[in-house]
Amino acid sequence: MLDMNDKIKIFKALGNETRFKIFKNIFTGGYACSIDDTKPTDDIIAQATCVTSIAEHFDFALPTISRHLKELKDAKIITMTKNKNKIYIEPNIETMKEVAECFTTLVQEYESGVIYQYDNTK
């Protein structure tokens, strides 16, 4: 379960335009990974992408892209798996479900007229 600090970290990570674009494309399968093999042999899903495929879409050096990916990973909205000489990246669906659930609850409470006391511990 995400606590308040986890949620803040997610929104800070996605508050940067470059990181948001990277995440959106990872989440929607906007990057195609150039894999030498026909399919990875590990448990990496077919939609996973790799760092070099992401870097091809930006005018940044690879270390800059890696730094952005680290922020997204630290916010737990992507996962990174190393396989041989490539790092594969996938969206963390469980975290995104929790974030979506937070918004769904807020909208439902708003629409139902529920008024509650702000609790900064959650």
Steps between C-alpha positions, in 0.01 A plus 500: 500500500634842407545747781491880458877521436474233228221693329695827517804328349286373211356843425841666525647245261218550249510879547805520275402519131775266378427238767128524428561442128731208574247344738205556264684327217612212722144460627340512155765293323627798302856371483613199302806325633755378252567151632752279326308184598145442381375512859666545839532166674426631850165594653513845341171582332494564128407867555816574700733751344869572548695812593662543160159501328384779730817703450449496121193724546677779690789739442653408835807295579437147627600593859226768503238248388631257762460767769138560394435125506651477848251764621212301352634178652549663841139618483407133436310573180732297278704185548839434345639154428849432370539223242846454356615844386153662488275647765131440434239738636133439575229705667424397859132423451431439871622848595299657219187314614547645850541852362189456285309372802598813695353722228190285464435529874551878493256541210239274663525691828475831317199392298323357805557820696704325766683759705784371711771640719841520332728233641868559418605160635369304199 
